[in-house]
Amino acid sequence: MIRYELPEDNDNYKESIADFKRKINHLSLMLETTQDISKLREEHVERLEHQLKDMTREKFIFVN
């Protein structure tokens, strides 16, 4: 069995909890930012694919 001893100093314990909450919030914001970046990247790739299709179509029309 693993035992975890809580610190006797209640103020330090509360500070530790507050620190963990700050870290969790920070990581949550980083995750949201990463997801936003991924979404923007996908949209950009889709836009470039459409532009490439349009350019290919225009080139085909120009050649024929």
mmCIF file of the N, C-alpha and C atoms, coordinates in Angstrom:
data_MODEL
# 
_entry.id   MODEL 
# 
loop_
_atom_site.group_PDB 
_atom_site.id 
_atom_site.type_symbol 
_atom_site.label_atom_id 
_atom_site.label_alt_id 
_atom_site.label_comp_id 
_atom_site.label_asym_id 
_atom_site.label_entity_id 
_atom_site.label_seq_id 
_atom_site.pdbx_PDB_ins_code 
_atom_site.Cartn_x 
_atom_site.Cartn_y 
_atom_site.Cartn_z 
_atom_site.occupancy 
_atom_site.B_iso_or_equiv 
_atom_site.pdbx_formal_charge 
_atom_site.auth_seq_id 
_atom_site.auth_comp_id 
_atom_site.auth_asym_id 
_atom_site.auth_atom_id 
_atom_site.pdbx_PDB_model_num 
ATOM 1   N N  . MET A 1 1  ? 0.842  -1.171 0.000   1.00 0.00 ? 1  MET A N  1 
ATOM 2   C CA . MET A 1 1  ? 0.000  0.000  0.000   1.00 0.00 ? 1  MET A CA 1 
ATOM 3   C C  . MET A 1 1  ? 0.895  1.245  0.000   1.00 0.00 ? 1  MET A C  1 
ATOM 4   N N  . ILE A 1 2  ? 0.518  2.198  -0.805  1.00 0.00 ? 2  ILE A N  1 
ATOM 5   C CA . ILE A 1 2  ? 1.267  3.451  -0.870  1.00 0.00 ? 2  ILE A CA 1 
ATOM 6   C C  . ILE A 1 2  ? 0.554  4.478  -0.009  1.00 0.00 ? 2  ILE A C  1 
ATOM 7   N N  . ARG A 1 3  ? 1.319  5.114  0.842   1.00 0.00 ? 3  ARG A N  1 
ATOM 8   C CA . ARG A 1 3  ? 0.751  6.166  1.689   1.00 0.00 ? 3  ARG A CA 1 
ATOM 9   C C  . ARG A 1 3  ? 1.272  7.512  1.237   1.00 0.00 ? 3  ARG A C  1 
ATOM 10  N N  . TYR A 1 4  ? 0.402  8.444  1.259   1.00 0.00 ? 4  TYR A N  1 
ATOM 11  C CA . TYR A 1 4  ? 0.799  9.808  0.931   1.00 0.00 ? 4  TYR A CA 1 
ATOM 12  C C  . TYR A 1 4  ? 0.532  10.673 2.143   1.00 0.00 ? 4  TYR A C  1 
ATOM 13  N N  . GLU A 1 5  ? 1.565  11.244 2.661   1.00 0.00 ? 5  GLU A N  1 
ATOM 14  C CA . GLU A 1 5  ? 1.438  12.096 3.841   1.00 0.00 ? 5  GLU A CA 1 
ATOM 15  C C  . GLU A 1 5  ? 1.165  13.529 3.400   1.00 0.00 ? 5  GLU A C  1 
ATOM 16  N N  . LEU A 1 6  ? 0.082  14.065 3.868   1.00 0.00 ? 6  LEU A N  1 
ATOM 17  C CA . LEU A 1 6  ? -0.218 15.463 3.585   1.00 0.00 ? 6  LEU A CA 1 
ATOM 18  C C  . LEU A 1 6  ? 0.663  16.343 4.454   1.00 0.00 ? 6  LEU A C  1 
ATOM 19  N N  . PRO A 1 7  ? 1.097  17.453 3.907   1.00 0.00 ? 7  PRO A N  1 
ATOM 20  C CA . PRO A 1 7  ? 1.921  18.348 4.723   1.00 0.00 ? 7  PRO A CA 1 
ATOM 21  C C  . PRO A 1 7  ? 1.134  18.857 5.926   1.00 0.00 ? 7  PRO A C  1 
ATOM 22  N N  . GLU A 1 8  ? 1.819  18.979 7.025   1.00 0.00 ? 8  GLU A N  1 
ATOM 23  C CA . GLU A 1 8  ? 1.149  19.467 8.228   1.00 0.00 ? 8  GLU A CA 1 
ATOM 24  C C  . GLU A 1 8  ? 0.860  20.955 8.138   1.00 0.00 ? 8  GLU A C  1 
ATOM 25  N N  . ASP A 1 9  ? 1.679  21.652 7.393   1.00 0.00 ? 9  ASP A N  1 
ATOM 26  C CA . ASP A 1 9  ? 1.486  23.089 7.231   1.00 0.00 ? 9  ASP A CA 1 
ATOM 27  C C  . ASP A 1 9  ? 0.356  23.305 6.228   1.00 0.00 ? 9  ASP A C  1 
ATOM 28  N N  . ASN A 1 10 ? -0.797 23.680 6.724   1.00 0.00 ? 10 ASN A N  1 
ATOM 29  C CA . ASN A 1 10 ? -1.981 23.820 5.894   1.00 0.00 ? 10 ASN A CA 1 
ATOM 30  C C  . ASN A 1 10 ? -1.811 24.900 4.825   1.00 0.00 ? 10 ASN A C  1 
ATOM 31  N N  . ASP A 1 11 ? -1.083 25.972 5.123   1.00 0.00 ? 11 ASP A N  1 
ATOM 32  C CA . ASP A 1 11 ? -0.877 27.046 4.147   1.00 0.00 ? 11 ASP A CA 1 
ATOM 33  C C  . ASP A 1 11 ? -0.070 26.554 2.946   1.00 0.00 ? 11 ASP A C  1 
ATOM 34  N N  . ASN A 1 12 ? 0.964  25.779 3.204   1.00 0.00 ? 12 ASN A N  1 
ATOM 35  C CA . ASN A 1 12 ? 1.751  25.225 2.096   1.00 0.00 ? 12 ASN A CA 1 
ATOM 36  C C  . ASN A 1 12 ? 0.913  24.283 1.247   1.00 0.00 ? 12 ASN A C  1 
ATOM 37  N N  . TYR A 1 13 ? 0.060  23.525 1.890   1.00 0.00 ? 13 TYR A N  1 
ATOM 38  C CA . TYR A 1 13 ? -0.816 22.606 1.174   1.00 0.00 ? 13 TYR A CA 1 
ATOM 39  C C  . TYR A 1 13 ? -1.742 23.389 0.247   1.00 0.00 ? 13 TYR A C  1 
ATOM 40  N N  . LYS A 1 14 ? -2.320 24.475 0.761   1.00 0.00 ? 14 LYS A N  1 
ATOM 41  C CA . LYS A 1 14 ? -3.209 25.305 -0.058  1.00 0.00 ? 14 LYS A CA 1 
ATOM 42  C C  . LYS A 1 14 ? -2.442 25.952 -1.206  1.00 0.00 ? 14 LYS A C  1 
ATOM 43  N N  . GLU A 1 15 ? -1.209 26.380 -0.941  1.00 0.00 ? 15 GLU A N  1 
ATOM 44  C CA . GLU A 1 15 ? -0.381 26.964 -2.003  1.00 0.00 ? 15 GLU A CA 1 
ATOM 45  C C  . GLU A 1 15 ? -0.063 25.928 -3.072  1.00 0.00 ? 15 GLU A C  1 
ATOM 46  N N  . SER A 1 16 ? 0.184  24.704 -2.652  1.00 0.00 ? 16 SER A N  1 
ATOM 47  C CA . SER A 1 16 ? 0.469  23.639 -3.616  1.00 0.00 ? 16 SER A CA 1 
ATOM 48  C C  . SER A 1 16 ? -0.742 23.378 -4.501  1.00 0.00 ? 16 SER A C  1 
ATOM 49  N N  . ILE A 1 17 ? -1.909 23.337 -3.894  1.00 0.00 ? 17 ILE A N  1 
ATOM 50  C CA . ILE A 1 17 ? -3.137 23.131 -4.665  1.00 0.00 ? 17 ILE A CA 1 
ATOM 51  C C  . ILE A 1 17 ? -3.339 24.282 -5.642  1.00 0.00 ? 17 ILE A C  1 
ATOM 52  N N  . ALA A 1 18 ? -3.139 25.505 -5.182  1.00 0.00 ? 18 ALA A N  1 
ATOM 53  C CA . ALA A 1 18 ? -3.284 26.674 -6.056  1.00 0.00 ? 18 ALA A CA 1 
ATOM 54  C C  . ALA A 1 18 ? -2.271 26.615 -7.198  1.00 0.00 ? 18 ALA A C  1 
ATOM 55  N N  . ASP A 1 19 ? -1.056 26.179 -6.897  1.00 0.00 ? 19 ASP A N  1 
ATOM 56  C CA . ASP A 1 19 ? -0.026 26.055 -7.930  1.00 0.00 ? 19 ASP A CA 1 
ATOM 57  C C  . ASP A 1 19 ? -0.423 25.006 -8.964  1.00 0.00 ? 19 ASP A C  1 
ATOM 58  N N  . PHE A 1 20 ? -0.944 23.863 -8.507  1.00 0.00 ? 20 PHE A N  1 
ATOM 59  C CA . PHE A 1 20 ? -1.401 22.829 -9.433  1.00 0.00 ? 20 PHE A CA 1 
ATOM 60  C C  . PHE A 1 20 ? -2.539 23.346 -10.303 1.00 0.00 ? 20 PHE A C  1 
ATOM 61  N N  . LYS A 1 21 ? -3.456 24.094 -9.714  1.00 0.00 ? 21 LYS A N  1 
ATOM 62  C CA . LYS A 1 21 ? -4.564 24.655 -10.494 1.00 0.00 ? 21 LYS A CA 1 
ATOM 63  C C  . LYS A 1 21 ? -4.045 25.609 -11.563 1.00 0.00 ? 21 LYS A C  1 
ATOM 64  N N  . ARG A 1 22 ? -3.070 26.443 -11.217 1.00 0.00 ? 22 ARG A N  1 
ATOM 65  C CA . ARG A 1 22 ? -2.473 27.360 -12.203 1.00 0.00 ? 22 ARG A CA 1 
ATOM 66  C C  . ARG A 1 22 ? -1.819 26.572 -13.339 1.00 0.00 ? 22 ARG A C  1 
ATOM 67  N N  . LYS A 1 23 ? -1.105 25.519 -12.980 1.00 0.00 ? 23 LYS A N  1 
ATOM 68  C CA . LYS A 1 23 ? -0.444 24.705 -14.004 1.00 0.00 ? 23 LYS A CA 1 
ATOM 69  C C  . LYS A 1 23 ? -1.465 24.024 -14.909 1.00 0.00 ? 23 LYS A C  1 
ATOM 70  N N  . ILE A 1 24 ? -2.539 23.518 -14.318 1.00 0.00 ? 24 ILE A N  1 
ATOM 71  C CA . ILE A 1 24 ? -3.587 22.870 -15.105 1.00 0.00 ? 24 ILE A CA 1 
ATOM 72  C C  . ILE A 1 24 ? -4.235 23.875 -16.048 1.00 0.00 ? 24 ILE A C  1 
ATOM 73  N N  . ASN A 1 25 ? -4.525 25.077 -15.552 1.00 0.00 ? 25 ASN A N  1 
ATOM 74  C CA . ASN A 1 25 ? -5.111 26.107 -16.407 1.00 0.00 ? 25 ASN A CA 1 
ATOM 75  C C  . ASN A 1 25 ? -4.167 26.476 -17.547 1.00 0.00 ? 25 ASN A C  1 
ATOM 76  N N  . HIS A 1 26 ? -2.886 26.595 -17.234 1.00 0.00 ? 26 HIS A N  1 
ATOM 77  C CA . HIS A 1 26 ? -1.896 26.930 -18.258 1.00 0.00 ? 26 HIS A CA 1 
ATOM 78  C C  . HIS A 1 26 ? -1.843 25.843 -19.333 1.00 0.00 ? 26 HIS A C  1 
ATOM 79  N N  . LEU A 1 27 ? -1.810 24.583 -18.907 1.00 0.00 ? 27 LEU A N  1 
ATOM 80  C CA . LEU A 1 27 ? -1.776 23.480 -19.865 1.00 0.00 ? 27 LEU A CA 1 
ATOM 81  C C  . LEU A 1 27 ? -3.053 23.424 -20.692 1.00 0.00 ? 27 LEU A C  1 
ATOM 82  N N  . SER A 1 28 ? -4.172 23.737 -20.066 1.00 0.00 ? 28 SER A N  1 
ATOM 83  C CA . SER A 1 28 ? -5.438 23.768 -20.786 1.00 0.00 ? 28 SER A CA 1 
ATOM 84  C C  . SER A 1 28 ? -5.421 24.837 -21.874 1.00 0.00 ? 28 SER A C  1 
ATOM 85  N N  . LEU A 1 29 ? -4.897 26.017 -21.543 1.00 0.00 ? 29 LEU A N  1 
ATOM 86  C CA . LEU A 1 29 ? -4.787 27.087 -22.541 1.00 0.00 ? 29 LEU A CA 1 
ATOM 87  C C  . LEU A 1 29 ? -3.836 26.696 -23.668 1.00 0.00 ? 29 LEU A C  1 
ATOM 88  N N  . MET A 1 30 ? -2.745 26.033 -23.313 1.00 0.00 ? 30 MET A N  1 
ATOM 89  C CA . MET A 1 30 ? -1.803 25.587 -24.340 1.00 0.00 ? 30 MET A CA 1 
ATOM 90  C C  . MET A 1 30 ? -2.464 24.575 -25.269 1.00 0.00 ? 30 MET A C  1 
ATOM 91  N N  . LEU A 1 31 ? -3.261 23.675 -24.711 1.00 0.00 ? 31 LEU A N  1 
ATOM 92  C CA . LEU A 1 31 ? -3.961 22.679 -25.518 1.00 0.00 ? 31 LEU A CA 1 
ATOM 93  C C  . LEU A 1 31 ? -4.948 23.351 -26.459 1.00 0.00 ? 31 LEU A C  1 
ATOM 94  N N  . GLU A 1 32 ? -5.710 24.321 -25.948 1.00 0.00 ? 32 GLU A N  1 
ATOM 95  C CA . GLU A 1 32 ? -6.651 25.053 -26.794 1.00 0.00 ? 32 GLU A CA 1 
ATOM 96  C C  . GLU A 1 32 ? -5.918 25.776 -27.913 1.00 0.00 ? 32 GLU A C  1 
ATOM 97  N N  . THR A 1 33 ? -4.790 26.387 -27.591 1.00 0.00 ? 33 THR A N  1 
ATOM 98  C CA . THR A 1 33 ? -4.002 27.092 -28.602 1.00 0.00 ? 33 THR A CA 1 
ATOM 99  C C  . THR A 1 33 ? -3.506 26.118 -29.661 1.00 0.00 ? 33 THR A C  1 
ATOM 100 N N  . THR A 1 34 ? -3.037 24.958 -29.224 1.00 0.00 ? 34 THR A N  1 
ATOM 101 C CA . THR A 1 34 ? -2.559 23.942 -30.163 1.00 0.00 ? 34 THR A CA 1 
ATOM 102 C C  . THR A 1 34 ? -3.686 23.482 -31.072 1.00 0.00 ? 34 THR A C  1 
ATOM 103 N N  . GLN A 1 35 ? -4.877 23.289 -30.505 1.00 0.00 ? 35 GLN A N  1 
ATOM 104 C CA . GLN A 1 35 ? -6.022 22.882 -31.311 1.00 0.00 ? 35 GLN A CA 1 
ATOM 105 C C  . GLN A 1 35 ? -6.409 23.975 -32.297 1.00 0.00 ? 35 GLN A C  1 
ATOM 106 N N  . ASP A 1 36 ? -6.357 25.236 -31.859 1.00 0.00 ? 36 ASP A N  1 
ATOM 107 C CA . ASP A 1 36 ? -6.659 26.353 -32.752 1.00 0.00 ? 36 ASP A CA 1 
ATOM 108 C C  . ASP A 1 36 ? -5.659 26.408 -33.904 1.00 0.00 ? 36 ASP A C  1 
ATOM 109 N N  . ILE A 1 37 ? -4.391 26.210 -33.599 1.00 0.00 ? 37 ILE A N  1 
ATOM 110 C CA . ILE A 1 37 ? -3.356 26.216 -34.636 1.00 0.00 ? 37 ILE A CA 1 
ATOM 111 C C  . ILE A 1 37 ? -3.592 25.082 -35.626 1.00 0.00 ? 37 ILE A C  1 
ATOM 112 N N  . SER A 1 38 ? -3.947 23.912 -35.130 1.00 0.00 ? 38 SER A N  1 
ATOM 113 C CA . SER A 1 38 ? -4.215 22.774 -36.011 1.00 0.00 ? 38 SER A CA 1 
ATOM 114 C C  . SER A 1 38 ? -5.395 23.067 -36.928 1.00 0.00 ? 38 SER A C  1 
ATOM 115 N N  . LYS A 1 39 ? -6.429 23.677 -36.374 1.00 0.00 ? 39 LYS A N  1 
ATOM 116 C CA . LYS A 1 39 ? -7.603 24.019 -37.175 1.00 0.00 ? 39 LYS A CA 1 
ATOM 117 C C  . LYS A 1 39 ? -7.239 25.036 -38.255 1.00 0.00 ? 39 LYS A C  1 
ATOM 118 N N  . LEU A 1 40 ? -6.475 26.058 -37.893 1.00 0.00 ? 40 LEU A N  1 
ATOM 119 C CA . LEU A 1 40 ? -6.043 27.055 -38.876 1.00 0.00 ? 40 LEU A CA 1 
ATOM 120 C C  . LEU A 1 40 ? -5.180 26.413 -39.960 1.00 0.00 ? 40 LEU A C  1 
ATOM 121 N N  . ARG A 1 41 ? -4.322 25.501 -39.558 1.00 0.00 ? 41 ARG A N  1 
ATOM 122 C CA . ARG A 1 41 ? -3.464 24.811 -40.525 1.00 0.00 ? 41 ARG A CA 1 
ATOM 123 C C  . ARG A 1 41 ? -4.319 24.012 -41.508 1.00 0.00 ? 41 ARG A C  1 
ATOM 124 N N  . GLU A 1 42 ? -5.323 23.302 -41.011 1.00 0.00 ? 42 GLU A N  1 
ATOM 125 C CA . GLU A 1 42 ? -6.206 22.531 -41.884 1.00 0.00 ? 42 GLU A CA 1 
ATOM 126 C C  . GLU A 1 42 ? -6.932 23.445 -42.863 1.00 0.00 ? 42 GLU A C  1 
ATOM 127 N N  . GLU A 1 43 ? -7.434 24.574 -42.367 1.00 0.00 ? 43 GLU A N  1 
ATOM 128 C CA . GLU A 1 43 ? -8.132 25.518 -43.236 1.00 0.00 ? 43 GLU A CA 1 
ATOM 129 C C  . GLU A 1 43 ? -7.189 26.066 -44.301 1.00 0.00 ? 43 GLU A C  1 
ATOM 130 N N  . HIS A 1 44 ? -5.963 26.362 -43.915 1.00 0.00 ? 44 HIS A N  1 
ATOM 131 C CA . HIS A 1 44 ? -4.982 26.891 -44.861 1.00 0.00 ? 44 HIS A CA 1 
ATOM 132 C C  . HIS A 1 44 ? -4.659 25.852 -45.938 1.00 0.00 ? 44 HIS A C  1 
ATOM 133 N N  . VAL A 1 45 ? -4.491 24.602 -45.532 1.00 0.00 ? 45 VAL A N  1 
ATOM 134 C CA . VAL A 1 45 ? -4.203 23.534 -46.489 1.00 0.00 ? 45 VAL A CA 1 
ATOM 135 C C  . VAL A 1 45 ? -5.372 23.379 -47.460 1.00 0.00 ? 45 VAL A C  1 
ATOM 136 N N  . GLU A 1 46 ? -6.598 23.416 -46.953 1.00 0.00 ? 46 GLU A N  1 
ATOM 137 C CA . GLU A 1 46 ? -7.768 23.311 -47.827 1.00 0.00 ? 46 GLU A CA 1 
ATOM 138 C C  . GLU A 1 46 ? -7.803 24.461 -48.832 1.00 0.00 ? 46 GLU A C  1 
ATOM 139 N N  . ARG A 1 47 ? -7.508 25.664 -48.352 1.00 0.00 ? 47 ARG A N  1 
ATOM 140 C CA . ARG A 1 47 ? -7.504 26.829 -49.233 1.00 0.00 ? 47 ARG A CA 1 
ATOM 141 C C  . ARG A 1 47 ? -6.452 26.672 -50.328 1.00 0.00 ? 47 ARG A C  1 
ATOM 142 N N  . LEU A 1 48 ? -5.265 26.196 -49.951 1.00 0.00 ? 48 LEU A N  1 
ATOM 143 C CA . LEU A 1 48 ? -4.200 25.988 -50.935 1.00 0.00 ? 48 LEU A CA 1 
ATOM 144 C C  . LEU A 1 48 ? -4.569 24.898 -51.941 1.00 0.00 ? 48 LEU A C  1 
ATOM 145 N N  . GLU A 1 49 ? -5.240 23.858 -51.472 1.00 0.00 ? 49 GLU A N  1 
ATOM 146 C CA . GLU A 1 49 ? -5.679 22.799 -52.386 1.00 0.00 ? 49 GLU A CA 1 
ATOM 147 C C  . GLU A 1 49 ? -6.661 23.350 -53.410 1.00 0.00 ? 49 GLU A C  1 
ATOM 148 N N  . HIS A 1 50 ? -7.591 24.193 -52.959 1.00 0.00 ? 50 HIS A N  1 
ATOM 149 C CA . HIS A 1 50 ? -8.557 24.797 -53.884 1.00 0.00 ? 50 HIS A CA 1 
ATOM 150 C C  . HIS A 1 50 ? -7.852 25.710 -54.884 1.00 0.00 ? 50 HIS A C  1 
ATOM 151 N N  . GLN A 1 51 ? -6.886 26.476 -54.410 1.00 0.00 ? 51 GLN A N  1 
ATOM 152 C CA . GLN A 1 51 ? -6.134 27.351 -55.313 1.00 0.00 ? 51 GLN A CA 1 
ATOM 153 C C  . GLN A 1 51 ? -5.376 26.531 -56.353 1.00 0.00 ? 51 GLN A C  1 
ATOM 154 N N  . LEU A 1 52 ? -4.795 25.431 -55.922 1.00 0.00 ? 52 LEU A N  1 
ATOM 155 C CA . LEU A 1 52 ? -4.062 24.576 -56.846 1.00 0.00 ? 52 LEU A CA 1 
ATOM 156 C C  . LEU A 1 52 ? -5.000 23.990 -57.897 1.00 0.00 ? 52 LEU A C  1 
ATOM 157 N N  . LYS A 1 53 ? -6.176 23.545 -57.474 1.00 0.00 ? 53 LYS A N  1 
ATOM 158 C CA . LYS A 1 53 ? -7.157 23.019 -58.427 1.00 0.00 ? 53 LYS A CA 1 
ATOM 159 C C  . LYS A 1 53 ? -7.556 24.091 -59.428 1.00 0.00 ? 53 LYS A C  1 
ATOM 160 N N  . ASP A 1 54 ? -7.791 25.304 -58.930 1.00 0.00 ? 54 ASP A N  1 
ATOM 161 C CA . ASP A 1 54 ? -8.161 26.405 -59.824 1.00 0.00 ? 54 ASP A CA 1 
ATOM 162 C C  . ASP A 1 54 ? -7.040 26.703 -60.813 1.00 0.00 ? 54 ASP A C  1 
ATOM 163 N N  . MET A 1 55 ? -5.808 26.729 -60.334 1.00 0.00 ? 55 MET A N  1 
ATOM 164 C CA . MET A 1 55 ? -4.671 27.005 -61.217 1.00 0.00 ? 55 MET A CA 1 
ATOM 165 C C  . MET A 1 55 ? -4.519 25.909 -62.267 1.00 0.00 ? 55 MET A C  1 
ATOM 166 N N  . THR A 1 56 ? -4.718 24.662 -61.853 1.00 0.00 ? 56 THR A N  1 
ATOM 167 C CA . THR A 1 56 ? -4.614 23.540 -62.782 1.00 0.00 ? 56 THR A CA 1 
ATOM 168 C C  . THR A 1 56 ? -5.708 23.647 -63.834 1.00 0.00 ? 56 THR A C  1 
ATOM 169 N N  . ARG A 1 57 ? -6.897 23.988 -63.410 1.00 0.00 ? 57 ARG A N  1 
ATOM 170 C CA . ARG A 1 57 ? -8.022 24.139 -64.320 1.00 0.00 ? 57 ARG A CA 1 
ATOM 171 C C  . ARG A 1 57 ? -7.745 25.275 -65.315 1.00 0.00 ? 57 ARG A C  1 
ATOM 172 N N  . GLU A 1 58 ? -7.235 26.397 -64.824 1.00 0.00 ? 58 GLU A N  1 
ATOM 173 C CA . GLU A 1 58 ? -6.926 27.530 -65.692 1.00 0.00 ? 58 GLU A CA 1 
ATOM 174 C C  . GLU A 1 58 ? -5.833 27.168 -66.691 1.00 0.00 ? 58 GLU A C  1 
ATOM 175 N N  . LYS A 1 59 ? -4.833 26.439 -66.238 1.00 0.00 ? 59 LYS A N  1 
ATOM 176 C CA . LYS A 1 59 ? -3.751 26.033 -67.128 1.00 0.00 ? 59 LYS A CA 1 
ATOM 177 C C  . LYS A 1 59 ? -4.282 25.097 -68.199 1.00 0.00 ? 59 LYS A C  1 
ATOM 178 N N  . PHE A 1 60 ? -5.153 24.204 -67.804 1.00 0.00 ? 60 PHE A N  1 
ATOM 179 C CA . PHE A 1 60 ? -5.732 23.264 -68.754 1.00 0.00 ? 60 PHE A CA 1 
ATOM 180 C C  . PHE A 1 60 ? -6.540 24.019 -69.812 1.00 0.00 ? 60 PHE A C  1 
ATOM 181 N N  . ILE A 1 61 ? -7.324 24.979 -69.400 1.00 0.00 ? 61 ILE A N  1 
ATOM 182 C CA . ILE A 1 61 ? -8.134 25.775 -70.325 1.00 0.00 ? 61 ILE A CA 1 
ATOM 183 C C  . ILE A 1 61 ? -7.217 26.586 -71.242 1.00 0.00 ? 61 ILE A C  1 
ATOM 184 N N  . PHE A 1 62 ? -6.167 27.162 -70.691 1.00 0.00 ? 62 PHE A N  1 
ATOM 185 C CA . PHE A 1 62 ? -5.247 27.983 -71.477 1.00 0.00 ? 62 PHE A CA 1 
ATOM 186 C C  . PHE A 1 62 ? -4.536 27.144 -72.540 1.00 0.00 ? 62 PHE A C  1 
ATOM 187 N N  . VAL A 1 63 ? -4.125 25.930 -72.187 1.00 0.00 ? 63 VAL A N  1 
ATOM 188 C CA . VAL A 1 63 ? -3.392 25.069 -73.116 1.00 0.00 ? 63 VAL A CA 1 
ATOM 189 C C  . VAL A 1 63 ? -4.313 24.578 -74.217 1.00 0.00 ? 63 VAL A C  1 
ATOM 190 N N  . ASN A 1 64 ? -5.532 24.254 -73.883 1.00 0.00 ? 64 ASN A N  1 
ATOM 191 C CA . ASN A 1 64 ? -6.463 23.732 -74.887 1.00 0.00 ? 64 ASN A CA 1 
ATOM 192 C C  . ASN A 1 64 ? -7.080 24.876 -75.584 1.00 0.00 ? 64 ASN A C  1 
# 
